[in-house]
Amino acid sequence: MLNIWGVMLFIRLTWIVGHAGIGLAVVVIAMATVVTTITGLSTSAITTNGFVRGGGAYYLISRSLGPEFGGAIGLIFAFANAVAVAMYVVGFAETVRDLLVEHNALMIDEINDIRIIGTITVVILFGISVAGMEWEAKAQIVLLGILLIAIINFVVGTFIPAHDKRAKGFFNYQSEIFYENFGPDFREGEGFFSVFSIFFPAATGILAGANISGDLADPQSAIPKGTLLAILVTTIVYAGAAVAAGSCVVRDATGNLTDAIVPGTVINCTNAACKLGFNFSSCATSNCSYGLMNNFQVMSLISGFGPLITAGIFSATLSSALASLVSAPKIFQALCKDNIYPGLHVFSVGYGKNNEPLRGYVLTFFIGLGFILIAELNVIAPIISNFFLASYALINFSVFHASLAKSPGWRPAFRWYNMWISLIGAILCCGVMFVINWWAALLTNVIVLALYIYVTYKKPDVNWGSSTQALTYLNALQHAIRLTGVEDHVKNFRPQCLLMTGAPTSRPALLHLVHAFTKNVGLVVCGHVHTGPRRQALKEIATDQAKYQRWLIKNKMKAFYAPVYAEDLREGTQFLLQAVGLGRMRPNTLVFGFKKDWLQAVMKDVDNYINTIHDAFDCQYGVVVIRLKEGFNISHLQAQEELCTSQEKSAQPKDIVVNLEHSDADSSKPSSKSVSETNSPAMPQDQKDEEDDGKASTQPLLKKEAKGSSVPLNVNDQKLLQASSQFQKKQGKGTIDVWWLFDDGGLTLLIPYLLTTKKKWKDCKIRVFIGGKINRIDHDRRTMATLLSKFRIDFSDITVLGDMNTKPSKDNIAAFEEMIEPFRLHEDDKEQDAYEKMKAEEPWRITDNELEIYRMKTYRQIRLNELLRENSSTANLIVMSLPVARKGAVSSALYMAWIETLSKDLPPILLVRGNHQSVLTFYS
C-alpha cells in the first residue's frame, strides 16, 4: 500500500480529475486497476506454486519462463526500481520546493532547489536502507501511520465548512460542482491517454511485497493476500479521493475574495462557481493559480489541517522511495547470484546476518542520484511505467505459458486465476506501454530483446524447470505424433544416421564428417555399445548419458547419444538398429568407421563387424563405411593425457612437446571393455578403431607447452591427432569425387550434394565417375549428365571409365595374395577330415574354391583401387559405392580383404550402399 500510494495521490490525482472529469478519472483508475489486478492474480498463482526466494519479479519470471526472459526482465526491473527512487524523491522535493516558494525562501531557483533537496533526501534514505531491514520496516510503519492520518484528514476536510477557502475554489460537496466536473475538459494538448500515462505510475507498486519475498516469513500466503488487498484498498481510496475532489472543488479559481458575487448583481455567468456566489470567469482569459487545473496542492486546501497533507506527501513519497531503494538491490543481488551475466557477479555478495546487498545499495544510490538531477517528474514517470509494465506483461505471460505447457509441476495453491485472463493482462500491459509513451515502449522492447538474445547466445548453465522447457517438450511430442501419421515421401528423404562412435569424444573426425552432411537436415544418434561386467557397464551408462550429451551440445553437435549394454558389439548394434528413434524420427543409415586393424584382430570380432553390415540391410538401413588413412580412434591419446595431467607437475621445463588440452574438464575412465580388448589384451591400440572401449574422454586440441609431465607423441599419433580435426576446417577449393558404380537408390549421390550445401564444403566441386564401355563413352557421359540435371545436382565433370574391367597389375595381385595368405584354408593340401574340422572351427578362412569363384570380383577391387589412386588421389573426399557380398557366401576374411584393397592409400573415403529405397526424384 505504501508503494502504491505515492506522489500521484496527493499532487497529481486532483489535476487528473480536472482534465478528465470525475467520470473519466474513475475510468482511468479502473483501467489501471484492471491491469494491476490481473497481474496481482498472476503473481499470486506463481508465488503459490512452490517456495519463493528473494528476487521478486525477477525470481518469479526467471523460474517460470527460464533465464532468457528472467535475465532480461530482472536487469530492467532492478533498474526501474532504482529510477523509481528518483521519481519519488523528486515528488518529495517538489512539495518542499512549493513550501519554500510559498514562504519566499528559495535557495537558488525552482529546478536547482529540487536537485539539492533530492540529493540530501536520497543520502538519508540510503543510510536508513544500509542500516538493515529492521530499521527500514520500523520506518515504514511510522510512515504508514502518517499516511493514513493524512488520508483521514482529507476525508474529514471535505465535510468541514470553510468559507475562507471558497475564493480558492473549495465549496464542500455540491451537486452543481459534481455535474460540472463529471465530464472532461482537456487543455494544453492533454488527452485521455496522456492523463492516463501520468496516473499509471501511481498503480505500479503492486510488486513491492514480492520484491522482498526473501524477507517474508510465509511468502506463499502473504504475497497473494497482501497484494490483492493492497490493490482493493488503494483503488477505493483513489476513486473516493477523485470523486470527493471533483465534487468539492471547481476547475478554475482566482483566490481573490473580491470575485465574490454581491447579492442582486446581474452577471452573465452560469457555471457552478457563479451559482455558489463566485465569478471566476476571468480565468478564461488569464492564468489562475487555484482550482483543480492549476493547483497541485488541492488536497492540502481541502483537508482539515493542511500540514498533515504535506506530512502525508512526505510519507507517501519517502516510503515509496525507501521501498524501491530496498527492492532494487535485492532483485539485482538475486540476478547476480544466478550468474546469468558473469560480469555482474561482484554484486551478488551479501553482508551481515540478513545477507544485505551493500554493493547493490551503492549502485542503486548512484542511479537514483543521476535521475534526481533531471528534476522533472513528468519526464521520469513514463520511463519507469514502461519498465514496470514490461515486467507485468511477462508475469502475466508466465502464467499463461505455464498453463499452456500443461506441466505436471504447475499446480499453484492459489486457484483464482485463468490462463486466458492472464494472456489478456499481458496484451493490455503491452498496449498500455505504447499508449503511455510509444518511443519509450519501443526502447524497452528493444532492450528486452537484446538482453534475451544475449542470454540465449550465452546459454547459462541453469535448469529451473521453466515452462519454456515444458512447452518445448509438449510441442516436440505433438509434432512427433503428428509426423507418425504422414507417409514417407521420396522428396522428404533425408539421411538419418545411427553413428557408431562409441564415446563421441573418442572419434571426433567421424562425428564431424557425418555432422557435416546431417546438420539441420537429418537425425544423428551416436551409438555406444558397453560390454563387460553388467553392473559396472550399467553404472557407466548412467553417468555417460548426461555427460556425453552435454559434450555434444557444448561442441554444437546436433546429435543424440544412445548408450546400450550388450554381450558384444554386434548384439549392441542390433539393439540400436531395432530400438533407436521415435516414430518417423528414426535412423535409416548405419555409419561406422573402417576396422583398419582387422589383420591383427581376433577373427570373431571381424565376423561380428561384417555381420553388422548384413544386419543393417536386414533392418532396411543403408550403410556407410568411412575410412581415414590415419584412423579415427584417439582415446589412447586422451588416456595418455589424463595420466600425464594426474601426475605431479615438474618444476623444471623440458622439451616442448605436443600436449592434449581437454575442452571438458569432466573426464573419467570407465573400465568396461570392448570385445576386442577383452579377447586380446595385448593387442595394438589401433585394433579398437571400430569397437568402443568405453573410455570417456574429451576432444583434444593441439597445444604446445613446456611441461615436464607430458610425454612426446610419436609421428603416427601426431598424424592421427591432426587428422582428427581435419573436418572442422574449411575445405577450400577441392573436389568431392563420386564413384557411382551401383544404383542403390541414390544415397551415394545425395550425401555429396548435402555436403556441398554446407559452409565448410561449399567451395568443393562434385566430380562423377561411372563405369562404361570404351565404344560408348560419349553416350554414357551425356546420359549421366542428363540424369544429374534432372536430379538438379551440380557437377563439374563426368568421367566414364571404360577400362574398369581390365586386369590389374601383377604387383598389386601379388600384394593382395600375400595379404590373404594367413587367412587361407589350403584345403587341397589337407586331409578331408582335417579340412572339414578346420572349416567348422574357423568359418572365416578363405577356401581355394571360393577364391577361384570370386577371382574376377577380387581383380575388380584391385583395379578400382588403381583407378582411384590415378584419378582421385588429390580429392578432398571420395564417395564410392560399397561392394556387398552375399550373406554366408563370402568368407569374412575375403570380404575384409576386398574393402582393404579397394580403400587403401587414399584420401578420406565413404563407402556407401543404400537399401535400394529411392532417395532422389525428378518430380517437383
HULINFEN-V780417 format. One record per helix or strand of 2 or more residues. SS is the DSSP state (H for helix, E for strand). FROM is the first residue (numbers start at 1). TO is the last residue. If there is no record, write none. Layout:
# HULINFEN-V780417
ss: <SS | SS>
from: <FROM | FROM>
to: <TO | TO>
This chain:
# HULINFEN-V780417
ss: <H | H | H | H | H | H | H | H | H | H | H | H | H | H | H | H | H | H | H | H | H | H | H | H | E | H | E | H | E | H | E | H | E | H | E | H | H | E | H | H | E | H | E | H | E | H | H | H | H | H | E | H | E>
from: <7 | 13 | 56 | 67 | 110 | 133 | 163 | 175 | 192 | 208 | 213 | 219 | 257 | 272 | 281 | 298 | 306 | 342 | 358 | 377 | 419 | 438 | 467 | 490 | 497 | 504 | 524 | 534 | 560 | 569 | 589 | 603 | 622 | 635 | 657 | 675 | 685 | 700 | 715 | 726 | 735 | 747 | 765 | 774 | 797 | 810 | 827 | 832 | 848 | 855 | 877 | 892 | 909>
to: <11 | 47 | 65 | 102 | 130 | 157 | 168 | 182 | 203 | 211 | 215 | 248 | 259 | 275 | 284 | 302 | 337 | 348 | 372 | 405 | 436 | 458 | 484 | 492 | 500 | 518 | 530 | 554 | 565 | 579 | 593 | 618 | 627 | 646 | 662 | 679 | 689 | 705 | 723 | 728 | 739 | 756 | 771 | 790 | 801 | 823 | 829 | 841 | 853 | 871 | 881 | 903 | 913>
